Each structure stands twice: as C-alpha cells, then as structure tokens.
Amino acid sequence: MQNNDSPQLHNRLALFRAEAGLSRKELADRVAVNPQTIGFLERGSYGPSLELGLKLAAVFGVPVETLFSLTPFQSLASQLAPSSRGEM
C-alpha cells in the first residue's frame, strides 16, 4: 500500500490487460503474483516493486514508463479526438 508521503503512481495496466484479452488471474500467473495484487495495482492502491513493474512491462512488450507514471496519463479520448485546428 502507498503511504501519504508517496507520490501518486498512475498506470494503464487495466487498459493493456484488457487489450491483450487477459484476465487478472492470467496476468498474475505470468508475473508470479496473486490476482488480488493485479487488482490493487489497477486501482492505484499499491505501487509495484521495480522488478514487478519490469515484469509487467515485459508481458506487454512496452517500456515500463508506458504502463506507469508519476503524472496522470492523457486520456485516450483526448488523444484520439480531432485537434481544435480542424485537422483530420
């Protein structure tokens, strides 16, 4: 669990897991943790160890900073919306 002195760790774990078609149990099995740990991570109530963060990134074939960040991720809707300049 994170304490109040720790910065909020944002993640896209649920998004990547859903895109890969994995259940929490399947992902947990791949990185050798309890499925509850995956739930805690996805809700942001637990920050992973460096080792676990790297294992999770490896499952999805992405850099760890693609899954985890100290700053909020831009929403996918805002990334996909046409720009305000009228470009398509």
N, CA, C and O atoms as CSV, one atom per row, in Angstrom:
chain,resi,resn,atom,element,x,y,z
A,1,MET,N,N,0.836,-1.184,0.000
A,1,MET,CA,C,0.000,0.000,0.000
A,1,MET,C,C,0.880,1.246,0.000
A,1,MET,O,O,1.988,1.237,0.535
A,2,GLN,N,N,0.378,2.304,-0.599
A,2,GLN,CA,C,1.121,3.542,-0.624
A,2,GLN,C,C,0.815,4.329,0.636
A,2,GLN,O,O,-0.308,4.325,1.140
A,3,ASN,N,N,1.866,5.021,1.144
A,3,ASN,CA,C,1.600,5.892,2.278
A,3,ASN,C,C,1.330,7.297,1.759
A,3,ASN,O,O,1.506,7.565,0.571
A,4,ASN,N,N,0.903,8.193,2.642
A,4,ASN,CA,C,0.522,9.537,2.227
A,4,ASN,C,C,1.689,10.372,1.752
A,4,ASN,O,O,1.479,11.386,1.086
A,5,ASP,N,N,2.936,9.976,2.078
A,5,ASP,CA,C,4.110,10.721,1.655
A,5,ASP,C,C,4.556,10.347,0.248
A,5,ASP,O,O,5.354,11.068,-0.351
A,6,SER,N,N,4.063,9.247,-0.287
A,6,SER,CA,C,4.457,8.786,-1.613
A,6,SER,C,C,3.648,9.509,-2.680
A,6,SER,O,O,2.454,9.747,-2.500
A,7,PRO,N,N,4.301,9.865,-3.803
A,7,PRO,CA,C,3.522,10.464,-4.888
A,7,PRO,C,C,2.579,9.432,-5.492
A,7,PRO,O,O,2.854,8.233,-5.459
A,8,GLN,N,N,1.475,9.901,-6.037
A,8,GLN,CA,C,0.501,9.020,-6.692
A,8,GLN,C,C,1.149,8.388,-7.914
A,8,GLN,O,O,1.750,9.086,-8.731
A,9,LEU,N,N,1.031,7.087,-8.042
A,9,LEU,CA,C,1.539,6.376,-9.209
A,9,LEU,C,C,0.355,6.052,-10.113
A,9,LEU,O,O,-0.552,5.319,-9.719
A,10,HIS,N,N,0.366,6.597,-11.314
A,10,HIS,CA,C,-0.705,6.370,-12.282
A,10,HIS,C,C,-0.312,5.197,-13.167
A,10,HIS,O,O,0.871,4.964,-13.415
A,11,ASN,N,N,-1.314,4.458,-13.644
A,11,ASN,CA,C,-0.985,3.320,-14.502
A,11,ASN,C,C,-2.055,3.078,-15.551
A,11,ASN,O,O,-3.198,3.520,-15.435
A,12,ARG,N,N,-1.633,2.358,-16.580
A,12,ARG,CA,C,-2.527,1.943,-17.665
A,12,ARG,C,C,-2.638,0.422,-17.703
A,12,ARG,O,O,-2.916,-0.163,-18.750
A,13,LEU,N,N,-2.426,-0.194,-16.584
A,13,LEU,CA,C,-2.384,-1.650,-16.525
A,13,LEU,C,C,-3.699,-2.286,-16.983
A,13,LEU,O,O,-3.685,-3.222,-17.782
A,14,ALA,N,N,-4.823,-1.792,-16.492
A,14,ALA,CA,C,-6.121,-2.372,-16.875
A,14,ALA,C,C,-6.362,-2.235,-18.375
A,14,ALA,O,O,-6.903,-3.145,-19.004
A,15,LEU,N,N,-5.967,-1.110,-18.944
A,15,LEU,CA,C,-6.133,-0.885,-20.375
A,15,LEU,C,C,-5.326,-1.899,-21.186
A,15,LEU,O,O,-5.844,-2.511,-22.120
A,16,PHE,N,N,-4.051,-2.072,-20.819
A,16,PHE,CA,C,-3.206,-3.022,-21.542
A,16,PHE,C,C,-3.674,-4.460,-21.332
A,16,PHE,O,O,-3.633,-5.273,-22.255
A,17,ARG,N,N,-4.114,-4.768,-20.127
A,17,ARG,CA,C,-4.587,-6.127,-19.841
A,17,ARG,C,C,-5.831,-6.439,-20.670
A,17,ARG,O,O,-5.942,-7.515,-21.256
A,18,ALA,N,N,-6.767,-5.484,-20.712
A,18,ALA,CA,C,-7.991,-5.689,-21.493
A,18,ALA,C,C,-7.672,-5.815,-22.982
A,18,ALA,O,O,-8.234,-6.664,-23.673
A,19,GLU,N,N,-6.780,-4.977,-23.463
A,19,GLU,CA,C,-6.404,-5.021,-24.882
A,19,GLU,C,C,-5.772,-6.364,-25.236
A,19,GLU,O,O,-5.957,-6.867,-26.344
A,20,ALA,N,N,-5.028,-6.942,-24.296
A,20,ALA,CA,C,-4.387,-8.245,-24.527
A,20,ALA,C,C,-5.352,-9.407,-24.314
A,20,ALA,O,O,-5.017,-10.554,-24.608
A,21,GLY,N,N,-6.554,-9.112,-23.803
A,21,GLY,CA,C,-7.537,-10.167,-23.563
A,21,GLY,C,C,-7.169,-11.075,-22.405
A,21,GLY,O,O,-7.516,-12.256,-22.401
A,22,LEU,N,N,-6.464,-10.522,-21.419
A,22,LEU,CA,C,-6.033,-11.311,-20.262
A,22,LEU,C,C,-6.927,-11.042,-19.057
A,22,LEU,O,O,-7.330,-9.904,-18.820
A,23,SER,N,N,-7.231,-12.073,-18.311
A,23,SER,CA,C,-7.910,-11.895,-17.024
A,23,SER,C,C,-6.857,-11.478,-16.000
A,23,SER,O,O,-5.657,-11.586,-16.251
A,24,ARG,N,N,-7.312,-11.004,-14.858
A,24,ARG,CA,C,-6.361,-10.675,-13.785
A,24,ARG,C,C,-5.563,-11.911,-13.384
A,24,ARG,O,O,-4.362,-11.824,-13.128
A,25,LYS,N,N,-6.225,-13.053,-13.332
A,25,LYS,CA,C,-5.537,-14.287,-12.955
A,25,LYS,C,C,-4.471,-14.661,-13.976
A,25,LYS,O,O,-3.362,-15.047,-13.607
A,26,GLU,N,N,-4.803,-14.547,-15.258
A,26,GLU,CA,C,-3.826,-14.883,-16.300
A,26,GLU,C,C,-2.599,-13.977,-16.226
A,26,GLU,O,O,-1.467,-14.447,-16.342
A,27,LEU,N,N,-2.827,-12.683,-16.033
A,27,LEU,CA,C,-1.701,-11.757,-15.912
A,27,LEU,C,C,-0.902,-12.049,-14.649
A,27,LEU,O,O,0.328,-12.048,-14.672
A,28,ALA,N,N,-1.601,-12.298,-13.554
A,28,ALA,CA,C,-0.927,-12.616,-12.293
A,28,ALA,C,C,-0.052,-13.857,-12.438
A,28,ALA,O,O,1.074,-13.886,-11.941
A,29,ASP,N,N,-0.561,-14.875,-13.112
A,29,ASP,CA,C,0.222,-16.096,-13.327
A,29,ASP,C,C,1.489,-15.811,-14.123
A,29,ASP,O,O,2.539,-16.390,-13.845
A,30,ARG,N,N,1.402,-14.933,-15.100
A,30,ARG,CA,C,2.562,-14.615,-15.945
A,30,ARG,C,C,3.669,-13.898,-15.183
A,30,ARG,O,O,4.844,-14.011,-15.534
A,31,VAL,N,N,3.293,-13.155,-14.135
A,31,VAL,CA,C,4.308,-12.409,-13.377
A,31,VAL,C,C,4.479,-12.948,-11.958
A,31,VAL,O,O,5.155,-12.333,-11.132
A,32,ALA,N,N,3.870,-14.090,-11.680
A,32,ALA,CA,C,4.028,-14.802,-10.403
A,32,ALA,C,C,3.597,-13.983,-9.189
A,32,ALA,O,O,4.331,-13.872,-8.207
A,33,VAL,N,N,2.386,-13.406,-9.273
A,33,VAL,CA,C,1.792,-12.727,-8.122
A,33,VAL,C,C,0.356,-13.211,-7.963
A,33,VAL,O,O,-0.165,-13.922,-8.822
A,34,ASN,N,N,-0.276,-12.826,-6.869
A,34,ASN,CA,C,-1.674,-13.139,-6.605
A,34,ASN,C,C,-2.561,-12.250,-7.486
A,34,ASN,O,O,-2.229,-11.083,-7.694
A,35,PRO,N,N,-3.669,-12.765,-8.003
A,35,PRO,CA,C,-4.573,-11.924,-8.803
A,35,PRO,C,C,-5.047,-10.671,-8.066
A,35,PRO,O,O,-5.313,-9.648,-8.697
A,36,GLN,N,N,-5.153,-10.740,-6.742
A,36,GLN,CA,C,-5.540,-9.549,-5.973
A,36,GLN,C,C,-4.512,-8.439,-6.133
A,36,GLN,O,O,-4.865,-7.259,-6.136
A,37,THR,N,N,-3.248,-8.808,-6.266
A,37,THR,CA,C,-2.197,-7.810,-6.453
A,37,THR,C,C,-2.435,-7.032,-7.737
A,37,THR,O,O,-2.242,-5.816,-7.772
A,38,ILE,N,N,-2.850,-7.719,-8.788
A,38,ILE,CA,C,-3.147,-7.040,-10.054
A,38,ILE,C,C,-4.296,-6.054,-9.849
A,38,ILE,O,O,-4.248,-4.936,-10.361
A,39,GLY,N,N,-5.320,-6.455,-9.112
A,39,GLY,CA,C,-6.433,-5.551,-8.810
A,39,GLY,C,C,-5.982,-4.330,-8.028
A,39,GLY,O,O,-6.392,-3.211,-8.336
A,40,PHE,N,N,-5.140,-4.531,-7.016
A,40,PHE,CA,C,-4.617,-3.407,-6.231
A,40,PHE,C,C,-3.818,-2.456,-7.116
A,40,PHE,O,O,-3.936,-1.237,-6.993
A,41,LEU,N,N,-3.008,-3.017,-8.003
A,41,LEU,CA,C,-2.214,-2.190,-8.914
A,41,LEU,C,C,-3.117,-1.379,-9.836
A,41,LEU,O,O,-2.913,-0.178,-10.012
A,42,GLU,N,N,-4.111,-2.034,-10.422
A,42,GLU,CA,C,-5.007,-1.354,-11.361
A,42,GLU,C,C,-5.777,-0.222,-10.695
A,42,GLU,O,O,-6.034,0.802,-11.327
A,43,ARG,N,N,-6.144,-0.387,-9.445
A,43,ARG,CA,C,-6.883,0.651,-8.712
A,43,ARG,C,C,-5.962,1.736,-8.167
A,43,ARG,O,O,-6.437,2.761,-7.679
A,44,GLY,N,N,-4.656,1.524,-8.245
A,44,GLY,CA,C,-3.712,2.514,-7.732
A,44,GLY,C,C,-3.534,2.464,-6.233
A,44,GLY,O,O,-2.977,3.393,-5.649
A,45,SER,N,N,-4.005,1.376,-5.580
A,45,SER,CA,C,-3.839,1.282,-4.134
A,45,SER,C,C,-2.530,0.620,-3.746
A,45,SER,O,O,-2.235,0.466,-2.561
A,46,TYR,N,N,-1.756,0.236,-4.722
A,46,TYR,CA,C,-0.479,-0.430,-4.459
A,46,TYR,C,C,0.479,-0.049,-5.576
A,46,TYR,O,O,0.119,-0.078,-6.753
A,47,GLY,N,N,1.706,0.308,-5.199
A,47,GLY,CA,C,2.746,0.584,-6.186
A,47,GLY,C,C,3.634,-0.636,-6.331
A,47,GLY,O,O,4.047,-1.212,-5.325
A,48,PRO,N,N,3.941,-1.047,-7.552
A,48,PRO,CA,C,4.736,-2.256,-7.741
A,48,PRO,C,C,6.205,-2.035,-7.402
A,48,PRO,O,O,6.701,-0.909,-7.436
A,49,SER,N,N,6.885,-3.118,-7.077
A,49,SER,CA,C,8.340,-3.058,-6.959
A,49,SER,C,C,8.897,-2.825,-8.357
A,49,SER,O,O,8.189,-2.995,-9.349
A,50,LEU,N,N,10.147,-2.440,-8.433
A,50,LEU,CA,C,10.780,-2.260,-9.735
A,50,LEU,C,C,10.746,-3.561,-10.520
A,50,LEU,O,O,10.465,-3.565,-11.718
A,51,GLU,N,N,11.031,-4.664,-9.842
A,51,GLU,CA,C,11.026,-5.970,-10.503
A,51,GLU,C,C,9.652,-6.285,-11.093
A,51,GLU,O,O,9.553,-6.713,-12.243
A,52,LEU,N,N,8.597,-6.077,-10.313
A,52,LEU,CA,C,7.250,-6.365,-10.802
A,52,LEU,C,C,6.871,-5.427,-11.944
A,52,LEU,O,O,6.270,-5.860,-12.927
A,53,GLY,N,N,7.212,-4.159,-11.821
A,53,GLY,CA,C,6.927,-3.214,-12.899
A,53,GLY,C,C,7.591,-3.624,-14.204
A,53,GLY,O,O,6.988,-3.531,-15.274
A,54,LEU,N,N,8.839,-4.079,-14.110
A,54,LEU,CA,C,9.558,-4.526,-15.308
A,54,LEU,C,C,8.952,-5.802,-15.883
A,54,LEU,O,O,8.857,-5.954,-17.101
A,55,LYS,N,N,8.542,-6.719,-15.007
A,55,LYS,CA,C,7.898,-7.955,-15.479
A,55,LYS,C,C,6.590,-7.643,-16.202
A,55,LYS,O,O,6.306,-8.214,-17.255
A,56,LEU,N,N,5.802,-6.742,-15.637
A,56,LEU,CA,C,4.531,-6.375,-16.266
A,56,LEU,C,C,4.767,-5.720,-17.625
A,56,LEU,O,O,4.073,-6.029,-18.593
A,57,ALA,N,N,5.729,-4.829,-17.697
A,57,ALA,CA,C,6.047,-4.182,-18.969
A,57,ALA,C,C,6.487,-5.212,-20.004
A,57,ALA,O,O,6.130,-5.108,-21.177
A,58,ALA,N,N,7.260,-6.202,-19.573
A,58,ALA,CA,C,7.737,-7.245,-20.490
A,58,ALA,C,C,6.582,-8.081,-21.039
A,58,ALA,O,O,6.607,-8.485,-22.201
A,59,VAL,N,N,5.573,-8.342,-20.212
A,59,VAL,CA,C,4.412,-9.109,-20.678
A,59,VAL,C,C,3.773,-8.416,-21.883
A,59,VAL,O,O,3.363,-9.073,-22.839
A,60,PHE,N,N,3.692,-7.093,-21.829
A,60,PHE,CA,C,3.031,-6.336,-22.893
A,60,PHE,C,C,4.001,-5.833,-23.962
A,60,PHE,O,O,3.581,-5.249,-24.960
A,61,GLY,N,N,5.297,-6.062,-23.749
A,61,GLY,CA,C,6.292,-5.644,-24.734
A,61,GLY,C,C,6.434,-4.140,-24.864
A,61,GLY,O,O,6.670,-3.618,-25.953
A,62,VAL,N,N,6.287,-3.438,-23.727
A,62,VAL,CA,C,6.389,-1.976,-23.729
A,62,VAL,C,C,7.374,-1.530,-22.652
A,62,VAL,O,O,7.645,-2.287,-21.719
A,63,PRO,N,N,7.916,-0.314,-22.764
A,63,PRO,CA,C,8.751,0.221,-21.684
A,63,PRO,C,C,7.908,0.428,-20.422
A,63,PRO,O,O,6.707,0.685,-20.507
A,64,VAL,N,N,8.532,0.319,-19.274
A,64,VAL,CA,C,7.807,0.442,-18.005
A,64,VAL,C,C,7.092,1.792,-17.894
A,64,VAL,O,O,6.021,1.876,-17.293
A,65,GLU,N,N,7.675,2.844,-18.468
A,65,GLU,CA,C,7.037,4.163,-18.375
A,65,GLU,C,C,5.786,4.273,-19.249
A,65,GLU,O,O,5.043,5.247,-19.136
A,66,THR,N,N,5.548,3.304,-20.106
A,66,THR,CA,C,4.294,3.254,-20.858
A,66,THR,C,C,3.155,2.772,-19.966
A,66,THR,O,O,1.996,3.127,-20.184
A,67,LEU,N,N,3.489,1.960,-18.956
A,67,LEU,CA,C,2.483,1.438,-18.020
A,67,LEU,C,C,2.313,2.298,-16.781
A,67,LEU,O,O,1.202,2.441,-16.270
A,68,PHE,N,N,3.410,2.876,-16.291
A,68,PHE,CA,C,3.393,3.595,-15.012
A,68,PHE,C,C,3.979,4.994,-15.163
A,68,PHE,O,O,4.926,5.202,-15.921
A,69,SER,N,N,3.404,5.957,-14.428
A,69,SER,CA,C,3.880,7.334,-14.477
A,69,SER,C,C,3.548,8.050,-13.173
A,69,SER,O,O,2.563,7.728,-12.508
A,70,LEU,N,N,4.380,9.024,-12.816
A,70,LEU,CA,C,4.099,9.853,-11.644
A,70,LEU,C,C,3.147,11.000,-11.986
A,70,LEU,O,O,2.624,11.660,-11.089
A,71,THR,N,N,2.924,11.236,-13.267
A,71,THR,CA,C,1.958,12.250,-13.696
A,71,THR,C,C,0.799,11.545,-14.400
A,71,THR,O,O,0.992,10.490,-15.005
A,72,PRO,N,N,-0.390,12.114,-14.327
A,72,PRO,CA,C,-1.538,11.464,-14.967
A,72,PRO,C,C,-1.323,11.312,-16.473
A,72,PRO,O,O,-0.736,12.178,-17.122
A,73,PHE,N,N,-1.804,10.208,-17.005
A,73,PHE,CA,C,-1.751,9.995,-18.444
A,73,PHE,C,C,-2.834,10.833,-19.101
A,73,PHE,O,O,-3.894,11.052,-18.515
A,74,GLN,N,N,-2.574,11.303,-20.312
A,74,GLN,CA,C,-3.596,11.987,-21.092
A,74,GLN,C,C,-4.662,10.954,-21.444
A,74,GLN,O,O,-4.332,9.816,-21.776
A,75,SER,N,N,-5.915,11.332,-21.375
A,75,SER,CA,C,-6.985,10.381,-21.682
A,75,SER,C,C,-6.909,9.961,-23.144
A,75,SER,O,O,-6.494,10.735,-24.007
A,76,LEU,N,N,-7.313,8.740,-23.403
A,76,LEU,CA,C,-7.308,8.248,-24.780
A,76,LEU,C,C,-8.275,9.040,-25.650
A,76,LEU,O,O,-8.004,9.268,-26.829
A,77,ALA,N,N,-9.391,9.458,-25.085
A,77,ALA,CA,C,-10.371,10.230,-25.852
A,77,ALA,C,C,-9.752,11.529,-26.354
A,77,ALA,O,O,-9.980,11.922,-27.498
A,78,SER,N,N,-8.973,12.196,-25.511
A,78,SER,CA,C,-8.361,13.452,-25.945
A,78,SER,C,C,-7.242,13.207,-26.947
A,78,SER,O,O,-6.963,14.069,-27.780
A,79,GLN,N,N,-6.602,12.050,-26.881
A,79,GLN,CA,C,-5.557,11.722,-27.849
A,79,GLN,C,C,-6.155,11.386,-29.210
A,79,GLN,O,O,-5.533,11.648,-30.239
A,80,LEU,N,N,-7.355,10.808,-29.227
A,80,LEU,CA,C,-7.982,10.371,-30.471
A,80,LEU,C,C,-8.866,11.437,-31.114
A,80,LEU,O,O,-9.172,11.350,-32.303
A,81,ALA,N,N,-9.282,12.448,-30.333
A,81,ALA,CA,C,-10.173,13.485,-30.851
A,81,ALA,C,C,-9.432,14.352,-31.867
A,81,ALA,O,O,-8.238,14.609,-31.712
A,82,PRO,N,N,-10.142,14.806,-32.909
A,82,PRO,CA,C,-9.512,15.727,-33.866
A,82,PRO,C,C,-9.044,16.980,-33.139
A,82,PRO,O,O,-9.668,17.408,-32.168
A,83,SER,N,N,-7.968,17.557,-33.598
A,83,SER,CA,C,-7.432,18.748,-32.939
A,83,SER,C,C,-8.379,19.926,-33.127
A,83,SER,O,O,-9.249,19.909,-33.997
A,84,SER,N,N,-8.195,20.945,-32.301
A,84,SER,CA,C,-9.053,22.129,-32.362
A,84,SER,C,C,-8.765,22.972,-33.601
A,84,SER,O,O,-9.506,23.910,-33.895
A,85,ARG,N,N,-7.688,22.645,-34.335
A,85,ARG,CA,C,-7.352,23.397,-35.540
A,85,ARG,C,C,-8.117,22.888,-36.759
A,85,ARG,O,O,-7.912,23.392,-37.864
A,86,GLY,N,N,-8.984,21.910,-36.583
A,86,GLY,CA,C,-9.781,21.404,-37.681
A,86,GLY,C,C,-9.072,20.367,-38.530
A,86,GLY,O,O,-9.566,20.013,-39.601
A,87,GLU,N,N,-7.927,19.871,-38.083
A,87,GLU,CA,C,-7.203,18.850,-38.835
A,87,GLU,C,C,-7.870,17.504,-38.638
A,87,GLU,O,O,-8.419,17.237,-37.569
A,88,MET,N,N,-7.833,16.671,-39.629
A,88,MET,CA,C,-8.383,15.320,-39.528
A,88,MET,C,C,-7.305,14.320,-39.737
A,88,MET,O,O,-7.562,13.117,-39.691
